[in-house]
């Protein structure tokens, strides 16, 4: 970043992004999507001085599921405003601020690394901040806005580490070599810090390593990796030490990812990752949904966008090689990860938008001397303009209805109902589909009713599988009450209740949409 960073385009970008972030805020409770409540549970534990633990889970296991940076920030706010749930608005305001910070980082990256004019960089930043999926993530207490800002910041520091010594300068005098190594170490520390927000933050580390190795900058490579290790090694050692705190059945909800993936590979076979990649390739089409097109029109829109992205990536590879390599590694990980790719894609949305904008900038420069090139240039620019218009129409058109909140409202209604029921029950462990929300809003100990299993990403679990997994929960934790709200959980509960040797029995319907079951034996 340099002295040009602050100017009217930057100010307008931050102001409009902050307004969009505030607009995305909603009155829904924290916990509609599980991870949001779990971040806040860890934050509460830190603020209360009980450590980085899930205090309302039996045994108070260590919080190995999430890196600690986002819960630490939330814990600081909890200390300032400890009156939960009155403080929910403050927590959500944090994400509005983070969206503005991410938009500013996008602006600086697009201008300084992409070489775009300030007004074009502002357009890229506002396209990112104004995308409906980004607004959805901003309105939920997820870490994506924070992660996006940190990711872009770390990439810009990493680019400085590469630019400090051009590839054409193989050696340097000792004073300059020490300066290059210092910059590389700082880049590594920045990347390690981002990894403490989301584990996928390690992708820039791989990107930086690839570029430094290709340039034969061995010294800088060693210092960069040492910088990354400052954060990553202690965290990995700590998670390894405490990974056994969580029973395997809850690895996907509260434990480490290694065991979670390992269980899926064991049951689904070696071809599991290949099948995941095949499914996720199709899932990447979510990036075209923000254009408001579907079916064959998605293919039509994809052609000019991919051409522009390819042209722009060639330009970025010269100006920001670490970012290009990091984005490639990041997308590869998302491709093979057994989870819907949409949530994971949006943190690199600024890089993809910058790539398309850089491509458009290069296409404008195409020679008009030959008729064929002139027609191709005009057709490409017209197609990109239509894509931009469709993007604006679709996203701005949804601002009035706030349709992106539909699933959150449905989940929140069930979660609130479960919380109301839980508040009226006698003491005892509760199993519910909204365990985080119930724990936060009632102070009751709660566990998931059905676990998150990687093996079920490619195929919905059958009622029999769900019943077997619910039985594992019963065996591992022996809950006193089961609050059932979704059809999947209801099917599992009914199977266990009507088995030859029933494990649970129906106890009533105390709230709309929530059924109460209890174990047949302690």
C-alpha positions in Angstrom: 0.0 0.0 0.0 1.2 3.5 -0.7 0.3 7.1 -0.4 -2.3 6.9 -3.1 -4.4 4.5 -1.0 -6.5 7.4 0.5 -8.4 9.4 -2.1 -12.0 9.9 -3.0 -12.4 6.5 -4.8 -11.1 4.8 -1.7 -13.3 6.8 0.7 -16.4 6.2 -1.5 -15.6 2.5 -1.6 -15.3 2.2 2.2 -18.4 4.3 2.8 -20.6 2.4 0.4 -19.3 -1.0 1.6 -19.9 0.0 5.2 -23.5 1.0 4.2 -24.0 -2.3 2.5 -22.6 -4.1 5.6 -25.1 -2.3 7.9 -27.9 -3.0 5.4 -27.0 -6.7 5.5 -27.4 -6.8 9.3 -30.6 -8.5 10.5 -32.4 -9.2 13.8 -32.1 -13.0 13.6 -30.5 -14.8 16.5 -27.0 -16.2 16.3 -26.9 -19.9 15.6 -29.1 -20.3 12.6 -26.2 -21.9 10.7 -24.3 -23.6 13.6 -20.8 -22.2 13.0 -21.9 -18.7 14.0 -23.1 -19.9 17.4 -19.9 -22.0 17.9 -17.7 -19.0 17.2 -19.6 -17.1 19.9 -19.5 -20.0 22.4 -15.7 -20.0 22.1 -15.6 -16.2 22.5 -17.7 -16.4 25.6 -15.4 -19.0 27.1 -12.3 -16.8 26.4 -14.0 -13.7 27.8 -15.1 -15.6 30.9 -11.5 -16.7 31.5 -12.2 -20.5 31.1 -9.9 -20.9 28.0 -10.5 -21.9 24.4 -13.1 -24.4 25.1 -16.7 -25.4 24.3 -17.8 -25.0 27.9 -21.4 -26.0 27.3 -20.4 -29.4 25.7 -20.0 -32.3 28.1 -16.4 -32.4 29.3 -15.7 -28.8 28.1 -13.5 -30.0 25.2 -10.9 -27.8 23.6 -11.9 -25.7 20.6 -9.9 -27.5 18.0 -12.5 -27.1 15.3 -11.9 -23.4 14.6 -8.6 -21.4 14.5 -8.8 -18.8 17.3 -8.5 -15.4 15.6 -12.2 -14.7 15.0 -13.3 -16.0 18.5 -10.6 -13.8 20.0 -12.0 -10.7 18.3 -15.5 -11.6 19.4 -14.2 -12.2 22.9 -12.9 -8.6 23.0 -16.4 -7.4 22.1 -18.0 -9.7 24.6 -15.8 -8.1 27.3 -17.0 -4.6 26.2 -20.7 -5.7 26.0 -21.2 -8.8 28.2 -25.1 -8.5 28.2 -26.0 -11.3 25.8 -28.2 -11.4 23.7 -28.5 -7.6 23.8 -25.0 -7.5 22.4 -25.9 -9.5 19.2 -26.2 -6.2 17.3 -22.7 -5.2 18.2 -21.3 -8.6 17.1 -23.1 -8.3 13.8 -21.8 -4.7 13.4 -18.3 -6.1 13.5 -19.0 -8.0 10.3 -20.2 -4.7 8.7 -16.9 -3.1 9.6 -15.0 -6.1 8.3 -16.9 -5.9 5.0 -15.8 -2.3 4.6 -12.2 -3.3 5.4 -12.3 -6.2 2.9 -13.7 -3.8 0.2 -10.9 -1.4 0.9 -8.3 -4.2 0.6 -10.0 -5.2 -2.6 -9.8 -1.7 -3.9 -6.0 -1.4 -3.1 -5.3 -4.8 -4.5 -7.1 -4.1 -7.8 -5.5 -0.8 -8.2 -1.9 -1.5 -7.1 -1.5 -5.1 -8.1 -4.1 -5.3 -10.9 -2.9 -2.0 -12.3 -6.5 -0.7 -12.7 -7.6 2.9 -12.7 -9.0 4.0 -9.3 -12.5 4.2 -10.6 -12.2 0.6 -12.0 -10.8 -0.6 -8.7 -13.7 1.0 -6.9 -16.1 -0.9 -9.2 -14.4 -4.2 -8.5 -14.5 -3.5 -4.7 -18.2 -2.6 -4.8 -19.1 -5.5 -7.0 -17.6 -7.7 -4.3 -19.2 -6.0 -1.4 -22.6 -5.7 -3.1 -22.8 -9.4 -4.2 -25.8 -11.1 -2.6 -23.9 -14.1 -1.3 -21.4 -11.8 0.3 -24.2 -9.8 2.0 -25.6 -13.1 3.2 -22.3 -14.1 4.8 -22.0 -10.6 6.3 -25.4 -10.8 7.9 -24.5 -14.1 9.6 -21.8 -14.2 12.2 -19.4 -16.0 10.0 -15.7 -15.3 9.7 -15.6 -14.7 5.9 -15.5 -10.9 5.9 -12.7 -10.9 8.4 -10.9 -13.7 6.5 -11.3 -11.9 3.1 -9.7 -8.7 4.5 -6.9 -10.7 6.1 -6.3 -12.8 3.0 -6.0 -9.8 0.7 -3.7 -8.0 3.2 -1.4 -11.1 3.5 -1.3 -11.5 -0.3 -0.2 -7.9 -0.7 2.6 -8.3 1.9 3.6 -11.6 0.2 3.8 -9.8 -3.2 6.3 -7.4 -1.6 8.4 -10.3 -0.6 8.6 -11.5 -4.2 9.0 -8.0 -5.7 11.8 -7.1 -3.2 14.3 -9.0 -5.3 13.4 -9.5 -8.9 13.9 -13.0 -10.4 16.6 -11.6 -12.7 18.7 -10.8 -9.6 19.9 -14.1 -8.3 22.2 -12.9 -5.5 22.4 -9.9 -3.3 24.9 -8.2 -1.0 24.5 -9.1 2.7 22.7 -5.9 3.8 20.2 -6.2 0.9 19.9 -10.0 1.5 19.0 -9.3 5.1 16.3 -6.9 4.0 14.8 -9.4 1.5 14.8 -12.1 4.2 13.0 -9.7 6.7 10.3 -8.9 4.2 9.9 -12.7 3.4 9.6 -13.4 7.1 7.0 -10.7 7.6 5.0 -12.1 4.7 5.2 -15.5 6.3 4.0 -14.1 9.6 1.1 -12.4 7.9 0.1 -15.6 6.1 0.3 -17.6 9.4 -1.9 -15.0 11.1 -4.5 -15.4 8.4 -4.4 -19.1 8.9 -5.6 -18.4 12.4 -8.8 -17.0 11.0 -9.5 -19.9 8.6 -7.4 -22.9 7.9 -7.7 -22.3 4.2 -5.5 -19.2 4.9 -2.6 -21.6 4.4 -3.1 -21.4 0.6 -1.2 -18.1 0.3 1.7 -19.9 2.1 1.7 -22.6 -0.6 1.4 -19.8 -3.3 4.4 -17.9 -1.8 6.4 -21.1 -1.6 5.8 -22.0 -5.2 6.8 -18.6 -6.5 9.9 -18.3 -4.3 11.1 -21.8 -5.3 10.5 -21.2 -9.0 12.6 -18.0 -8.6 15.3 -19.9 -6.7 15.0 -17.5 -3.8 16.1 -20.1 -1.2 16.9 -17.8 1.6 13.6 -15.9 1.3 11.8 -19.2 1.1 13.3 -20.4 4.3 12.4 -17.2 6.1 8.9 -17.1 4.8 8.2 -20.7 5.9 9.7 -19.8 9.3 7.3 -16.9 9.5 4.3 -19.1 8.7 5.5 -21.6 11.4 5.3 -18.9 14.1 1.5 -19.3 14.1 0.8 -22.6 12.4 3.2 -25.0 14.3 1.9 -24.1 17.8 -1.7 -24.3 16.7 -1.2 -27.7 15.1 0.7 -29.1 18.1 -2.1 -27.9 20.4 -4.9 -29.4 18.2 -2.9 -32.7 18.0 -2.7 -32.7 21.8 -6.4 -32.0 22.3 -7.9 -33.8 19.2 -9.1 -36.7 21.3 -11.3 -34.5 23.5 -14.2 -35.0 21.0 -15.7 -38.4 20.2 -15.3 -39.4 16.5 -19.0 -39.0 15.9 -18.7 -35.3 16.4 -15.5 -34.6 14.6 -17.4 -32.8 11.8 -19.1 -30.5 14.3 -16.6 -29.8 17.0 -13.4 -31.8 16.3 -10.5 -31.7 13.9 -10.9 -32.2 10.2 -8.3 -34.9 9.8 -10.3 -37.5 11.6 -13.5 -36.4 9.9 -12.1 -36.8 6.4 -10.3 -40.0 7.4 -13.6 -41.6 8.4 -15.2 -40.7 5.0 -12.2 -42.2 3.1 -12.5 -45.4 5.2 -16.2 -45.9 4.5 -16.4 -44.5 1.0 -13.2 -45.7 -0.5 -10.3 -44.1 -2.5 -12.6 -42.7 -5.1 -14.3 -40.4 -2.6 -12.2 -37.4 -3.3 -12.6 -37.8 -7.1 -16.3 -38.0 -6.7 -16.3 -34.9 -4.5 -14.3 -33.0 -7.1 -16.7 -34.0 -9.8 -19.6 -32.7 -7.7 -17.8 -29.5 -6.8 -17.0 -28.6 -10.4 -20.7 -28.2 -10.9 -20.9 -26.4 -7.6 -18.5 -23.7 -8.9 -21.3 -22.6 -11.1 -22.6 -20.7 -8.1 -20.3 -17.9 -9.3 -22.5 -17.5 -12.3 -25.7 -17.4 -10.3 -24.9 -13.8 -9.2 -25.5 -12.8 -12.9 -29.1 -13.9 -12.5 -28.8 -16.4 -15.4 -29.4 -20.2 -15.4 -29.5 -23.1 -17.7 -27.9 -22.6 -21.1 -27.5 -18.9 -20.4 -24.9 -19.7 -17.8 -22.7 -21.3 -20.5 -23.2 -18.3 -22.8 -22.2 -15.9 -20.0 -19.3 -18.1 -18.9 -17.5 -17.8 -22.3 -16.6 -14.1 -22.3 -16.0 -14.1 -18.6 -13.6 -17.0 -18.8 -11.8 -15.4 -21.7 -11.5 -12.1 -19.8 -10.4 -14.0 -16.7 -7.7 -15.9 -18.6 -6.4 -12.7 -20.2 -6.5 -10.9 -16.8 -4.8 -13.8 -15.0 -1.9 -13.6 -17.5 -1.5 -9.9 -16.5 -1.8 -10.7 -12.8 0.8 -13.4 -13.1 3.3 -10.7 -14.0 2.1 -8.2 -11.4 0.9 -10.4 -8.6 2.4 -14.0 -9.1 1.8 -15.0 -5.4 -1.8 -14.1 -5.6 -2.3 -16.1 -8.8 -0.6 -19.2 -7.4 -2.4 -18.8 -4.1 -5.8 -18.6 -5.7 -5.0 -21.7 -7.8 -4.1 -23.7 -4.6 -7.1 -22.3 -2.8 -9.5 -23.3 -5.5 -7.9 -26.8 -5.8 -8.5 -27.4 -2.0 -12.1 -26.2 -2.4 -12.5 -28.5 -5.4 -11.7 -31.6 -3.3 -13.2 -30.5 0.0 -16.4 -32.5 0.9 -18.6 -29.4 1.4 -20.7 -27.2 -0.9 -18.1 -24.8 -2.4 -20.2 -21.6 -2.3 -19.2 -20.4 1.2 -15.6 -21.1 0.5 -15.5 -19.4 -2.9 -16.5 -15.9 -1.8 -13.2 -15.0 0.0 -11.4 -15.3 -3.4 -14.2 -13.5 -5.2 -12.2 -10.2 -5.1 -9.3 -12.0 -6.9 -11.6 -13.4 -9.6 -13.3 -10.0 -10.1 -10.0 -8.3 -10.3 -8.9 -10.9 -12.9 -11.9 -10.3 -15.1 -11.5 -6.5 -14.8 -7.8 -6.8 -15.7 -8.8 -8.9 -18.7 -11.3 -6.3 -19.8 -8.6 -3.6 -19.5 -6.3 -5.7 -21.7 -9.0 -6.4 -24.3 -9.6 -2.6 -24.6 -6.0 -2.4 -25.8 -6.4 -4.9 -28.6 -5.4 -3.4 -31.9 -8.2 -2.2 -34.1 -6.1 -2.2 -37.3 -7.4 -5.5 -38.5 -11.1 -6.1 -39.0 -11.2 -9.5 -37.3 -9.5 -8.2 -34.1 -11.7 -5.1 -34.1 -14.9 -7.2 -34.3 -13.6 -9.6 -31.6 -12.7 -6.7 -29.3 -16.1 -5.1 -29.8 -17.9 -8.4 -29.3 -16.0 -9.2 -26.1 -16.5 -5.7 -24.6 -20.2 -5.8 -25.4 -20.6 -9.3 -23.9 -18.8 -8.2 -20.7 -20.9 -5.1 -20.5 -24.0 -7.2 -20.7 -22.7 -9.5 -18.0 -22.0 -6.5 -15.8 -25.5 -5.1 -16.4 -27.0 -8.5 -15.6 -24.9 -8.7 -12.4 -26.1 -5.3 -11.2 -29.8 -6.0 -12.1 -29.8 -9.3 -10.3 -28.0 -8.3 -7.1 -29.5 -4.8 -6.7 -32.9 -6.3 -7.6 -32.7 -8.6 -4.6 -32.0 -5.9 -2.1 -35.7 -5.1 -1.7 -36.9 -8.6 -0.9 -33.7 -9.7 1.0 -34.5 -13.1 -0.3 -31.0 -14.4 0.7 -32.3 -14.5 4.3 -34.9 -17.1 3.6 -33.1 -20.1 4.9 -31.7 -18.2 7.8 -35.2 -17.2 8.9 -36.5 -20.8 8.6 -33.6 -22.1 10.6 -33.9 -19.3 13.2 -37.6 -20.1 13.7 -36.8 -23.7 14.5 -33.9 -22.8 16.6 -35.9 -20.3 18.6 -38.6 -22.9 19.1 -36.1 -25.4 20.3 -34.5 -22.8 22.6 -38.0 -22.0 24.1 -38.6 -25.7 24.8 -35.1 -26.2 26.3 -35.6 -23.3 28.7 -38.7 -25.1 30.2 -37.1 -28.5 30.6 -35.6 -29.9 33.8 -31.9 -30.1 34.2 -30.2 -32.5 31.8 -28.2 -32.7 28.6 -30.2 -31.8 25.5 -29.6 -33.2 21.9 -31.0 -30.8 19.3 -30.3 -29.8 15.7 -29.6 -26.2 17.0 -27.3 -27.1 19.8 -25.2 -23.9 19.6 -28.2 -21.6 19.6 -29.8 -23.5 22.5 -26.7 -23.3 24.5 -26.1 -19.6 23.9 -29.6 -18.4 24.6 -30.5 -20.7 27.5 -27.1 -21.6 29.1 -28.1 -25.3 28.8 -25.6 -28.0 27.8 -26.5 -29.2 24.4 -25.1 -31.5 21.7 -26.0 -32.1 18.0 -28.9 -34.4 17.4 -27.4 -35.7 14.1 -23.7 -35.3 13.3 -22.1 -33.7 10.3 -20.5 -36.5 8.3 -18.3 -36.0 5.3 -19.6 -39.3 3.8 -23.0 -37.8 3.5 -21.9 -34.9 1.3 -22.3 -36.8 -1.9 -25.4 -38.7 -0.9 -28.2 -37.8 1.6 -28.1 -40.2 4.5 -30.9 -42.7 4.6 -33.3 -42.8 7.5 -31.5 -46.0 8.7 -28.1 -44.2 8.5 -29.5 -41.2 10.4 -30.9 -43.6 13.1 -27.6 -45.3 13.4 -25.8 -42.0 13.8 -28.3 -40.8 16.4 -27.7 -44.1 18.3 -24.0 -43.2 18.3 -24.8 -39.8 19.8 -26.9 -41.6 22.5 -24.1 -44.0 23.3 -21.4 -41.3 23.4 -23.3 -38.6 25.5 -26.5 -40.1 27.0 -28.7 -37.0 26.6 -31.8 -36.7 28.7 -33.9 -34.9 26.1 -34.0 -34.9 22.3 -35.6 -32.0 20.5 -36.6 -32.9 17.0 -37.5 -30.4 14.3 -36.5 -31.4 10.8 -37.9 -34.2 8.7 -34.5 -36.0 8.6 -34.2 -36.0 12.3 -37.9 -37.0 12.7 -37.4 -40.0 10.5 -34.4 -41.1 12.6 -36.2 -40.6 15.9 -39.2 -42.6 14.7 -37.1 -45.5 13.7 -35.4 -45.6 17.1 -38.8 -45.2 18.8 -40.5 -48.0 16.9 -37.6 -50.4 16.8 -38.0 -53.9 18.3 -36.0 -52.6 21.3 -36.9 -48.9 21.4 -34.1 -46.6 22.4 -36.3 -43.5 22.7 -39.9 -42.7 23.1 -42.1 -39.8 22.1 -42.9 -37.4 25.0 -44.9 -34.6 23.5 -45.0 -31.6 21.2 -44.5 -28.7 23.5 -43.8 -26.1 20.8 -44.8 -25.6 17.2 -42.4 -27.5 14.9 -40.5 -29.2 17.8 -41.1 -32.8 19.1 -39.8 -34.0 22.4 -38.3 -37.5 22.7 -36.6 -39.0 25.7 -34.4 -42.1 26.1 -36.2 -45.3 27.2 -33.3 -45.9 29.7 -30.7 -43.6 31.3 
